């Protein structure tokens, strides 16, 4: 199985390649881990109930999976407050404009609760990236999880093998209605995760303590002042 990323613009793949998510460092993650390290040094740490986001497996399991796309050029975006107009500038010259847009008639007009602080158009980054997805998988395009930059958000989508070498040009909702904002080259833009294309059975049931082991997990977790997720995984055979 092989997932291929190709960029049409010379040198982008060398300077700003697609990166494995686990290799990308986010400043807020460093701050959170530093804070947890300070908490863990307190004398009573192991004898007091401690809940810290740095120990949340769901956050970091997601952050470690897939690949990250970065911007490869500085981009300045200016809006004037009318919710429609925008201008963009970039020092990079390429045959295809670096930015494009999707008219409000194609998207936001159908939404009941489109944010007032956002442009009614979706902006589009023409990144030059293309992907060839392995057979039997979707490539999920999604916002950076727990993104610490609220100026924009990537709208999710998927790529499949049938698209061929599909263009990866993320649509974004721009959340700055008035002013000029700079997105520096190298800014994490979107995350991509491979998802198997298979149908699975599912059920939706009321909790029955004779069948479900939720109580067992709860017992294991409540028996520790500090949750030991490694023990939980080993116990349940992960």
C-alpha positions in Angstrom: 0.0 0.0 0.0 1.4 3.4 -1.0 0.0 7.0 -0.7 1.7 9.4 -3.0 1.9 13.2 -2.7 3.1 15.2 -5.7 3.5 19.0 -6.1 3.4 20.7 -9.4 5.3 23.8 -8.3 9.1 23.5 -8.4 10.9 23.1 -5.0 7.7 23.1 -2.9 8.1 19.4 -2.1 11.7 20.0 -1.1 11.2 23.1 1.1 7.7 22.5 2.5 7.0 18.8 2.1 4.0 16.9 3.4 5.0 15.8 6.9 3.8 13.0 9.2 1.6 14.5 11.8 3.7 13.0 14.6 6.7 15.0 13.5 5.0 18.3 13.6 5.4 20.4 16.8 2.7 22.8 17.9 3.6 25.5 20.4 0.4 24.9 22.5 1.4 21.3 22.8 4.8 22.2 24.2 3.2 24.7 26.6 0.7 22.0 27.8 3.4 19.4 28.3 5.6 21.9 30.2 2.7 22.7 32.4 2.0 19.0 33.1 5.7 18.4 33.8 5.5 21.2 36.5 2.4 19.7 38.0 3.9 16.2 38.1 6.8 17.5 40.2 4.6 18.4 43.1 5.2 16.2 46.1 1.5 15.2 46.4 1.1 14.5 42.7 0.7 10.7 42.9 -1.6 10.8 45.9 -4.1 13.4 44.7 -6.7 13.0 41.9 -5.2 14.7 38.8 -6.9 15.5 35.6 -4.7 17.2 33.0 -5.3 17.6 29.3 -1.8 16.4 28.6 -2.8 12.9 29.6 -5.9 12.8 27.3 -5.2 10.0 24.8 -7.8 11.1 22.4 -6.1 14.4 21.7 -2.6 13.1 21.1 -3.7 9.9 19.3 -5.3 12.1 16.7 -2.4 14.5 16.5 0.0 11.7 15.8 -1.9 10.3 12.8 -1.8 11.2 9.2 0.1 14.0 7.4 0.2 17.8 7.6 0.1 20.3 4.7 1.8 23.6 5.3 1.5 26.9 3.3 4.6 27.4 1.2 4.4 31.2 0.7 3.5 34.2 2.8 -0.1 35.2 2.2 -1.6 38.5 3.3 -5.5 38.6 3.2 -7.4 41.9 3.5 -11.1 42.3 4.2 -13.1 45.5 4.5 -16.0 44.5 6.8 -18.7 43.9 4.2 -18.5 40.1 4.6 -17.9 39.6 0.8 -14.9 41.5 -0.4 -11.3 40.4 0.1 -7.9 40.9 -1.5 -4.8 38.8 -1.2 -1.1 39.3 -1.8 1.9 37.0 -2.0 5.5 37.5 -2.9 5.4 34.3 -4.9 4.7 34.4 -8.6 3.1 31.3 -10.1 1.1 30.7 -13.3 -2.0 29.8 -11.2 -3.2 32.3 -8.6 -2.3 31.2 -5.1 -5.8 31.9 -3.9 -9.3 31.6 -5.4 -12.8 31.7 -3.9 -16.2 30.0 -4.0 -19.2 32.2 -4.4 -21.7 32.4 -1.4 -24.4 31.1 -3.7 -22.6 27.8 -3.8 -22.4 27.3 0.0 -23.1 29.8 2.7 -26.6 30.8 1.4 -27.8 27.3 2.4 -26.6 27.6 6.0 -28.9 28.9 8.8 -26.1 29.7 11.2 -23.1 30.9 9.1 -20.9 32.9 11.6 -21.3 36.7 11.4 -17.6 37.2 11.7 -16.8 35.1 8.7 -16.7 35.9 5.0 -19.7 34.5 3.1 -17.4 33.2 0.4 -15.1 30.2 1.0 -11.5 30.9 0.1 -9.5 28.3 -1.7 -5.7 27.7 -1.5 -4.3 26.5 -4.8 -1.4 24.6 -3.3 0.0 22.6 -6.2 -0.4 19.4 -4.3 -1.9 16.3 -5.7 -2.5 12.9 -4.2 -2.9 9.3 -5.4 -4.9 7.4 -2.8 -4.3 3.6 -2.4 -7.1 1.2 -3.3 -9.6 0.6 -0.6 -9.0 3.9 1.3 -10.4 7.4 1.6 -8.0 10.3 2.3 -9.8 12.5 4.8 -9.0 16.2 4.6 -9.7 18.0 7.8 -8.8 21.1 9.9 -5.7 20.9 12.2 -7.1 19.4 15.4 -7.3 21.8 18.3 -6.1 24.6 16.1 -4.6 27.6 17.9 -5.2 29.9 15.0 -8.9 30.9 14.8 -8.5 33.2 11.7 -9.4 30.4 9.4 -10.6 26.8 9.3 -10.3 24.2 6.6 -13.6 22.6 5.5 -13.4 18.8 5.5 -13.6 16.6 2.5 -12.3 13.3 1.1 -10.2 12.0 -1.8 -10.5 8.5 -3.4 -8.5 6.5 -5.9 -11.2 7.1 -8.6 -10.2 10.8 -8.6 -6.8 9.9 -10.1 -4.0 12.4 -9.1 -6.5 14.6 -7.3 -5.8 18.3 -6.7 -5.5 19.1 -3.0 -6.7 22.7 -2.8 -8.3 23.2 0.7 -11.4 25.4 1.0 -11.3 27.6 4.1 -13.7 29.7 6.0 -12.0 33.0 6.7 -13.0 34.3 10.1 -11.6 37.9 10.0 -14.3 40.2 8.6 -12.2 43.3 8.6 -8.5 44.0 8.6 -5.3 42.6 7.1 -3.8 39.3 8.4 -0.6 37.6 7.4 -0.4 33.8 7.1 3.4 33.1 7.1 4.9 30.4 4.9 5.1 27.2 6.8 1.8 27.6 8.6 0.1 24.2 9.2 -3.0 24.3 7.0 -4.7 20.9 7.0 -4.4 17.4 8.2 -4.9 14.3 6.1 -5.7 10.8 7.4 -6.2 7.5 5.5 -9.6 5.8 6.4 -10.5 2.3 5.2 -13.4 2.2 2.7 -15.3 -0.7 4.2 -18.8 -1.2 5.6 -19.0 -2.2 9.2 -21.9 -3.4 11.2 -22.9 -1.4 14.2 -25.4 -1.4 17.1 -27.1 1.2 19.3 -28.1 -0.3 22.7 -29.0 0.5 26.2 -26.3 -0.2 28.8 -26.5 -3.6 30.4 -23.9 -4.3 33.1 -24.1 -8.0 32.3 -22.9 -7.4 28.7 -20.9 -4.2 28.6 -17.5 -3.6 30.3 -17.9 0.2 30.8 -18.1 -0.4 34.6 -14.8 -2.4 34.5 -13.0 0.4 32.7 -14.5 2.9 35.2 -13.3 0.8 38.1 -9.8 0.6 36.7 -9.6 4.3 36.1 -11.0 5.3 39.5 -8.6 3.0 41.3 -5.7 5.4 40.4 -5.1 9.0 41.5 -3.4 9.5 38.1 -4.9 7.6 35.1 -2.6 5.0 33.7 -3.8 4.7 30.1 -0.9 2.3 29.4 -2.3 -0.2 31.9 -5.8 0.3 30.5 -4.5 -0.5 26.9 -2.6 -3.6 28.1 -5.6 -4.8 30.1 -7.9 -4.6 27.2 -5.4 -6.1 24.8 -4.6 -3.1 22.6 
